């Protein structure tokens, strides 16, 4: 994932809470904190990442407690 093209979230406002994502070779998707470029990073397969995004879009990951 080191040579991957990382993209910052469009919801990042330039503040301290920025997330970047990269789509690597095959089905690997990387997620990292833009303030800590050398690492760590989370690498998941494309299917798991798609399920995560679906859960976010549907509000299933909201923490109300």
Secondary structure as UniProt FT lines:
FT   TURN            2..3
FT   STRAND          7..8
FT   TURN            10..11
FT   STRAND          19..23
FT   TURN            26..27
FT   STRAND          28..33
FT   TURN            34..35
FT   TURN            37..38
FT   STRAND          41..45
FT   HELIX           46..57
FT   TURN            58..61
//
